[in-house]
Amino acid sequence: MVLQVPPPPSISPRQLTLLRVVASLAWSDGDLAQEEVELMLKRFSSLFASNAEQQAELQKELRDYLMQNIPLEESVPHLQSQEEREFVLRLGYEVISSSARTPEEDLINSEEADAYNRLLALLSLPAERVAALENEAQTSQSTNALIDNLAQQLKAFFE
């Protein structure tokens, strides 16, 4: 069987590097959960496309690239700025915190924690900045969960 490489997405190589680093974290436990995929597609499409139509098209393009499991050690050195390093840390933390395979499992399992610690070492960010970024990610998740819950309740109310 021949492996077919997807066509390149309509984003820059720098943007693709950001996607690959965050996807590497999501893959670290050997499973790419649907919650992780949806979160990454939503965040990257809203960041890289300007309207809903472009965002939907970009999500289709990027889905194939999320299926590629590229090691952190290969992708992180291609990050070009402090802003990019902080972005992948924050979004990566948010992504690995977004799902658990079973209700009894921690949101961040041991494989993801190990990968996250490797990412921290590769990024060499100050501890206080890491803590601030993790806090931002947790706040964002809480806010998004609240908004999603309210939207579901409103939808059920109007049905």
Protein Blocks (a to p, Z undefined) as FASTA:
>chain_A
ZZddddddfbdfklmmmmmmmmmmmmmnopacfklmmmmmmmmmmmmpcbfklmmmmmmm
mmmmmmpccdfklmmmmpcbfklmmmmmmmmmmmmmmpcfbfkbcfbdfklmmmmmmmmm
mnopafklmmmmmmmmmmmmmmmmmmmmmmmmmmmmmZZ
